[in-house]
C-alpha cells in the first residue's frame, strides 16, 4: 500500500498524499468550488481533478519538481524561472474569472488592505514580535503597493512551491528543455493585482526577479513588487505563528523584512 504523507495541515484545511494522488480536506466548500473552477479556466497547466466528495477533493500529482522552497536556494535554472514568468503572463491575459473576491491579499480593496496592514503592524509591535523600527520601515516600503490596479485573473497564492517544472521537458535528455508542468493550489484564485502574483512567487528569491520579469514580457514596477514583499510579509507573520509555521526561519518572511533595512 502506498504511504500516506501529511503535506500540510492547520485549522483551515489539510492535504494528504497517497502515491500520486493528493487528498485535500477543506470544510469551506466555497474555497473548493473556486479551486476546481479556477483549474478548469486557467490557460496554464493545472492538476487533473480525479474526484470530489465533500469535504475531500482528489487531484493527481503533476510531474516535475517545485521551482524551489522559501528559505532555500532554488536549483531551478534561470530559464525555468523565465518560463514561470511567461505562464503567469498567460494567466493574467486570460478573461477575468466570473466569481467576485478571492485573489489573495492582491484581491482586497485598498481600504481593507490598509486597515489590515495597520492592524498587523500594531500587533507586531505591541506584542514585541518584531522591533518597531523594522515594522515602521517595512510599513513605509509597503505604501507603494497601496495604489489602484486593473484586476486580472490571478492565482492569489503563487508560492514558489506551487509552481512545478521539468528540467528536461523536451525529452532529449540534455536537461535544457525547461517547461512548466503544473501550477497547484488555486483556492485563492480570483480578480487581483498582477504584481501580487509576481511578488508572491519571488518572495525570498529576489535574485530571480529579473528572470521572472524577462519571461513575463512586459514592463513592471519593481518598486511595487518590493512593496508587496514587505506588505505580504507583515500581514503573514501572525497567521504563520498561530498556525504552526515559522516566519523566523532563515530566508523566510522575517528575513525578507530585515532585507528592507
C-alpha positions, 0 to 999 in steps of 0.5 A: 500500500502506498504511504500516506504523507501529511503535506500540510495541515492547520485549522483551515484545511489539510492535504494528504498524499497517497502515491500520486494522488493528493487528498485535500480536506477543506470544510469551506466548500466555497474555497473548493468550488473556486479551486476546481473552477479556477483549474478548469479556466486557467490557460496554464497547466493545472492538476487533473481533478480525479474526484470530489466528495465533500469535504475531500477533493482528489487531484493527481500529482503533476510531474516535475519538481517545485521551482524551489522552497522559501528559505532555500536556494532554488536549483531551478535554472534561470530559464525555468524561472523565465518560463514561470514568468511567461505562464503567469503572463498567460494567466493574467491575459486570460478573461477575468474569472466570473466569481467576485473576491478571492485573489489573495491579499492582491484581491482586497480593496485598498481600504481593507488592505490598509486597515489590515496592514495597520492592524498587523503592524500594531500587533507586531509591535505591541506584542514585541514580535518584531522591533518597531523600527523594522515594522515602521520601515517595512510599513513605509516600503509597503505604501507603494503597493497601496495604489489602484490596479486593473484586476486580472485573473490571478492565482492569489497564492503563487508560492514558489512551491506551487509552481512545478517544472521539468528540467528536461521537458523536451525529452532529449535528455540534455536537461535544457528543455525547461517547461512548466508542468503544473501550477497547484493550489488555486483556492485563492484564485480570483480578480487581483493585482498582477504584481501580487502574483509576481511578488508572491512567487519571488518572495525570498528569491529576489535574485530571480526577479529579473528572470521572472520579469524577462519571461513575463514580457512586459514592463513592471514596477519593481518598486511595487513588487518590493512593496508587496514583499514587505506588505505580504510579509507583515500581514503573514507573520501572525497567521504563520505563528498561530498556525504552526509555521515559522516566519523566523526561519532563515530566508523566510518572511522575517528575513525578507523584512530585515532585507528592507533595512 
